[in-house]
């Protein structure tokens, strides 16, 4: 390992820490009119909104969640009237998940709040923000696809 590798490893660890810290700062329950949700609940809701009619098992697989954690998140989302279950027309034993209008409005408000909060810090660095979004999405996809310990995602 070269000194450059040490610097790169430290930089990657700093990136992971920064993303984790930022996610904790972007809470959803800070503003009136927004249904407070945990990170897991928000991630599940966003997945359902972008994949309406998805089966619960597919949500758990896509997000890498344990079924028990998904069930707990879905219980809250249903109780808050953000998600509804519908019977699968092909298999009555299975349900399909649909976002509600309330979910769409809540996610719109959350995204607007995040945008306002970050805009005050980011200023006019739009290109850097776009690069950061692309990098973080690429990292998340690569890690989810199975880049395990000791491997590096291919950029």
Residue pairs with C-beta under 8 A, 6 or more apart in sequence:
19 136
23 39
26 114
26 117
27 36
28 34
28 35
28 36
28 37
28 42
28 110
28 113
29 36
29 37
30 113
31 109
31 113
33 109
34 106
34 109
34 110
34 113
35 80
35 82
35 102
35 106
37 45
37 76
37 77
37 80
37 106
38 73
38 76
40 65
40 69
40 73
41 73
41 76
41 77
42 110
43 63
44 59
44 63
44 65
44 70
44 73
44 74
44 77
45 77
45 82
45 83
45 99
45 103
45 106
45 107
46 107
47 54
47 59
47 62
47 63
48 54
48 59
48 77
48 83
48 97
48 98
48 99
48 103
49 99
49 103
49 104
49 107
51 58
51 59
51 62
52 97
52 98
52 99
53 86
53 96
53 97
53 98
54 62
54 96
54 97
55 88
55 94
55 95
55 96
55 97
56 67
56 70
56 71
56 74
56 95
56 97
57 67
59 65
59 70
59 97
60 66
60 67
60 70
63 70
64 144
65 73
74 83
74 97
77 83
77 103
78 84
78 85
80 102
81 100
81 102
82 99
82 100
82 102
82 103
82 106
83 97
83 98
83 99
83 100
83 103
84 97
84 98
84 100
85 95
85 96
85 97
85 98
86 95
86 96
86 97
86 98
87 94
87 95
87 96
88 94
88 95
88 96
122 128
122 129
138 153
138 155
139 153
142 153
142 154
143 153
147 153
